[in-house]
Amino acid sequence: MVLWITDRDIPDSITNYKIDFRSFASKEYHPFIATTKWEAVNIDITDNTPRGIIKQLVSLAVINPIYDVDNLTMKKVQLLCEIYPDEAAKILYYYKKGEYEELKKVLSGLKVGI
């Protein structure tokens, strides 16, 4: 099954399960997320995405962050650093220096998951 973490309209189906950002931030859903076998986790990286939770998913499934690389904010960069902790220094460095082409190169080569 594929977990979608988004506020967009994604219909639930046999292969998809959607959790909105408010529910994702709620600890009530964490046992369900942690105990379900996910083929992948698709997560929208927006300014509304809760911080501090995504890093816990990295060991559970393949994480597919969905974001617009041409419209990054500091919050989105921080979320990407949770997903890619080994590349966090590079991501932050290029973002803060305004070297967006280098940042795009780093992000385009990254994959996450088991």
C-alpha positions in Angstrom: 0.0 0.0 0.0 1.1 3.6 -0.7 0.7 6.2 2.0 0.0 9.8 0.8 0.6 12.6 3.3 -1.0 15.6 1.7 -3.8 18.1 2.0 -4.6 17.6 -1.7 -7.5 15.4 -2.8 -6.2 11.9 -3.3 -8.9 9.2 -3.3 -8.5 6.3 -1.0 -8.3 3.0 -2.8 -7.0 -0.5 -2.3 -3.5 0.7 -3.0 -3.6 4.2 -1.6 -4.2 5.6 1.8 -4.3 9.3 2.5 -3.5 11.2 5.7 -3.9 14.9 5.8 -1.2 17.1 7.5 -3.3 17.6 10.7 -3.8 13.9 11.2 -0.1 13.3 10.4 0.9 15.6 13.2 -1.5 13.8 15.6 0.2 11.1 17.7 -3.0 9.0 17.4 -2.0 8.1 13.8 1.6 7.2 14.6 1.0 3.6 15.7 -1.0 2.9 12.5 1.7 4.5 10.3 4.5 2.6 12.1 2.8 -0.8 12.0 1.6 -0.8 8.4 3.8 -2.2 5.6 4.1 0.7 3.1 5.5 0.2 -0.4 6.1 3.9 -0.5 5.3 7.1 1.3 4.5 10.1 -0.9 4.6 13.3 1.1 3.9 16.8 -0.1 6.6 19.2 1.0 4.8 22.5 1.7 4.9 25.2 4.3 2.0 23.3 6.0 3.8 20.0 6.4 4.6 19.2 10.0 8.3 19.1 11.0 10.0 16.5 13.2 7.9 13.5 12.1 9.1 12.7 8.6 12.5 11.4 9.8 10.8 8.6 11.6 9.4 7.3 8.3 12.8 7.0 6.5 13.5 3.5 8.0 9.9 2.2 7.2 9.6 2.7 3.5 10.7 4.5 0.4 10.0 8.2 0.9 9.0 10.2 -2.2 9.0 13.9 -1.3 6.8 15.9 -3.7 8.0 19.5 -4.0 8.6 22.3 -6.5 12.4 22.7 -6.6 12.0 26.3 -8.0 9.8 27.4 -5.1 11.7 26.3 -2.0 11.4 28.1 1.3 13.4 27.6 4.5 10.7 25.5 6.0 10.7 23.2 2.9 14.5 23.0 3.0 14.3 22.0 6.7 11.8 19.2 5.8 14.1 18.0 3.0 16.9 17.9 5.5 14.8 15.6 7.7 14.4 13.3 4.7 18.0 13.5 3.6 20.0 13.9 6.9 23.3 12.8 5.2 23.0 15.6 2.7 21.5 18.2 5.1 24.7 20.3 5.3 24.9 20.6 1.4 21.2 21.3 1.1 21.3 24.1 3.7 24.6 25.5 2.4 23.5 25.9 -1.2 20.1 27.2 -0.2 21.5 29.8 2.2 24.2 30.9 -0.3 21.5 31.2 -3.1 23.3 28.7 -5.3 20.1 27.2 -6.5 21.5 25.4 -9.5 23.9 23.5 -7.3 21.0 22.8 -4.9 19.0 21.4 -7.7 21.9 19.1 -8.7 22.2 17.7 -5.1 18.4 17.2 -4.8 18.0 15.5 -8.2 20.5 12.8 -7.2 18.9 11.8 -3.9 16.8 8.8 -3.2 15.4 7.8 0.2 14.2 4.5 1.6 14.8 0.9 2.5 
